[in-house]
């Protein structure tokens, strides 16, 4: 998703409503702490700065997948659709 998009918070909310356990990654050239905080406060789960390392992206995606699986197996997690 593009952090410059004025619809970022709405897009993150839409993703949350459509997917049972979404993970939102922002890939952007913006590298300031303020930009990162804007993206994370809008609801993104992770923030990567371009150019990014492919190995780092792969590990972050694996960690996201692991979190989704843990959520699905948690007895206290709300039912997934």
C-alpha positions in Angstrom: 0.0 0.0 0.0 1.1 3.6 -0.6 1.7 5.5 2.5 0.9 8.8 0.6 -2.6 7.7 -0.2 -5.2 9.7 1.7 -7.3 6.6 2.0 -4.7 4.6 3.9 -6.7 4.3 7.2 -9.8 3.4 5.3 -8.0 0.8 3.2 -6.5 -0.8 6.3 -10.0 -0.9 7.9 -11.5 -2.5 4.8 -8.8 -5.2 4.7 -9.5 -5.9 8.4 -13.2 -6.4 7.6 -12.6 -8.6 4.5 -9.9 -10.9 5.6 -10.2 -12.9 8.9 -6.6 -12.3 10.0 -5.0 -9.7 7.8 -1.4 -8.6 8.0 -0.7 -5.3 6.2 2.8 -4.5 5.0 3.8 -1.1 3.8 6.6 -1.0 1.3 7.7 2.6 0.7 10.7 4.8 -0.1 9.8 7.1 2.8 12.3 6.5 5.6 11.6 9.0 8.3 10.4 7.9 11.7 7.4 10.2 11.3 6.3 8.4 8.1 6.8 5.0 9.7 4.6 6.1 12.7 1.9 7.4 10.4 1.8 4.0 8.6 1.8 1.9 11.7 -0.7 4.2 13.5 -3.0 3.8 10.4 -3.0 0.1 11.1 -0.2 -1.4 9.1 1.5 -4.4 10.9 4.9 -3.8 9.3 6.8 -1.1 7.5 9.7 -1.8 5.0 11.7 0.9 3.3 12.7 0.6 -0.4 15.0 -0.6 -1.6 14.4 -3.5 0.7 16.4 -6.7 1.1 14.5 -9.7 -0.3 15.7 -12.0 2.5 14.4 -9.6 5.1 11.1 -9.4 3.3 10.9 -13.2 3.2 11.6 -13.5 6.9 9.0 -10.8 7.8 6.4 -12.6 5.6 7.2 -15.9 7.3 6.8 -14.2 10.7 3.5 -12.8 9.6 2.3 -16.2 8.5 3.4 -17.7 11.9 1.4 -15.0 13.7 -1.7 -15.9 11.6 -1.3 -19.6 12.4 -0.9 -18.9 16.1 -4.0 -16.8 16.1 -6.0 -19.6 14.3 -4.8 -22.1 16.9 -5.5 -19.9 19.9 -8.5 -21.0 22.0 -9.2 -17.4 23.0 -9.1 -16.1 19.4 -12.4 -15.0 17.9 -13.8 -17.5 15.3 -12.4 -16.9 11.8 -14.8 -16.7 9.0 
